[in-house]
């Protein structure tokens, strides 16, 4: 009986990360591509955009001497990402629809015009 209980407990301990994995997403638009990595590990949900890791929630960073606010929300149907430096009116917003794979990115860079980009995204499986 002790052996059976030990096997069950050990199985539960080891199965905690069985479904935790990184998901690589590649989004394509006319003459543009955009890659990101989603993670659903024990440490919490995060997204990596061009190697820069952002954790779910609201984070404040200092960029070029100014406060940058970064917000990331991941739900079952949608990923919402926003980064903004309010004092310079610089921002970027990314909305990814996890159901149909569409991504809408828009923003504005200091003193420039607003930009809008539409992408079609798909999950990329690792080769090895």
C-alpha positions as CSV (number, residue, x, y, z in Angstrom):
1,X,0.0,0.0,0.0
2,X,2.9,2.4,0.8
3,X,4.5,1.7,-2.6
4,X,1.2,2.5,-4.4
5,X,0.8,5.7,-2.4
6,X,4.4,6.6,-3.2
7,X,3.9,6.0,-6.9
8,X,0.7,8.2,-6.9
9,X,2.4,11.0,-5.1
10,X,5.5,10.9,-7.3
11,X,3.3,10.8,-10.4
12,X,1.4,13.9,-9.2
13,X,4.7,15.8,-8.5
14,X,6.2,15.0,-11.9
15,X,3.0,15.6,-13.9
16,X,2.8,19.3,-12.9
17,X,4.9,20.4,-15.9
18,X,3.5,17.8,-18.3
19,X,1.3,20.4,-20.1
20,X,3.6,23.4,-19.5
21,X,5.3,24.4,-22.8
22,X,6.4,27.2,-24.9
23,X,4.3,28.0,-28.0
24,X,6.1,29.7,-30.9
25,X,3.9,31.9,-33.1
26,X,4.9,33.4,-36.4
27,X,2.7,36.2,-37.8
28,X,3.0,37.4,-41.4
29,X,1.8,40.5,-43.2
30,X,2.7,42.0,-46.5
31,X,6.5,42.5,-46.5
32,X,6.6,42.0,-42.7
33,X,7.0,39.1,-40.3
34,X,6.7,39.1,-36.5
35,X,7.7,36.2,-34.2
36,X,6.8,35.7,-30.6
37,X,7.0,33.0,-28.0
38,X,4.2,32.3,-25.4
39,X,4.9,30.3,-22.2
40,X,2.5,28.7,-19.8
41,X,5.0,27.5,-17.2
42,X,4.7,27.2,-13.5
43,X,6.3,30.6,-13.0
44,X,3.4,32.3,-14.7
45,X,2.4,33.3,-18.2
46,X,4.7,35.4,-20.2
47,X,5.4,36.4,-23.8
48,X,8.7,37.0,-25.5
49,X,8.7,39.5,-28.4
50,X,12.0,39.7,-30.3
51,X,13.8,38.2,-27.3
52,X,12.3,40.6,-24.7
53,X,10.3,38.7,-22.1
54,X,7.1,40.3,-20.7
55,X,5.3,38.8,-17.8
56,X,1.4,38.9,-17.4
57,X,0.3,41.9,-15.5
58,X,1.4,45.5,-15.5
59,X,5.1,46.3,-15.3
60,X,7.0,49.6,-15.1
61,X,10.4,50.0,-16.6
62,X,12.7,53.0,-17.2
63,X,13.5,53.4,-20.9
64,X,15.9,56.2,-22.0
65,X,15.2,58.0,-18.7
66,X,11.4,57.8,-19.0
67,X,8.9,55.5,-17.4
68,X,7.5,52.8,-19.7
69,X,4.3,51.0,-18.7
70,X,3.9,47.5,-20.1
71,X,0.6,45.5,-19.8
72,X,0.1,41.9,-20.8
73,X,-3.2,40.0,-20.5
74,X,-3.5,36.4,-21.8
75,X,-7.0,34.8,-21.9
76,X,-8.3,31.7,-23.5
77,X,-9.4,33.7,-26.6
78,X,-7.2,36.7,-26.8
79,X,-3.7,38.1,-26.0
80,X,-3.6,41.8,-25.3
81,X,-0.2,43.6,-25.1
82,X,0.5,47.3,-24.6
83,X,3.6,49.3,-24.0
84,X,3.5,53.1,-23.5
85,X,5.7,56.0,-22.6
86,X,3.0,58.6,-21.8
87,X,5.3,61.6,-21.6
88,X,6.5,61.2,-25.2
89,X,3.1,59.9,-26.6
90,X,4.9,56.7,-27.8
91,X,2.9,53.5,-27.6
92,X,2.4,50.1,-29.2
93,X,-0.6,47.8,-28.8
94,X,-0.8,44.2,-30.0
95,X,-4.1,42.3,-30.1
96,X,-4.0,38.6,-31.1
97,X,-7.2,36.6,-31.6
98,X,-6.3,33.1,-30.5
99,X,-9.3,31.6,-32.2
100,X,-8.8,32.8,-35.8
101,X,-5.1,33.6,-35.6
102,X,-5.4,37.3,-36.6
103,X,-3.1,40.0,-35.1
104,X,-3.7,43.7,-35.1
105,X,-0.7,45.9,-34.2
106,X,-0.9,49.7,-33.9
107,X,1.0,52.5,-32.3
108,X,2.8,55.7,-32.6
109,X,6.5,56.7,-32.2
110,X,7.5,60.0,-30.8
111,X,6.3,62.8,-33.1
112,X,5.4,60.4,-35.9
113,X,2.1,59.3,-37.5
114,X,0.1,56.4,-36.1
115,X,0.8,53.0,-37.8
116,X,-1.5,50.1,-38.2
117,X,-0.5,46.5,-39.2
118,X,-2.6,43.4,-39.7
119,X,-1.0,40.0,-39.5
120,X,-2.1,36.4,-39.9
121,X,-0.5,34.1,-37.3
122,X,0.1,30.5,-37.0
123,X,1.6,28.2,-34.4
124,X,5.1,26.8,-35.4
125,X,6.1,23.4,-34.2
126,X,9.7,22.7,-33.3
127,X,11.6,20.5,-35.7
128,X,13.5,18.7,-32.9
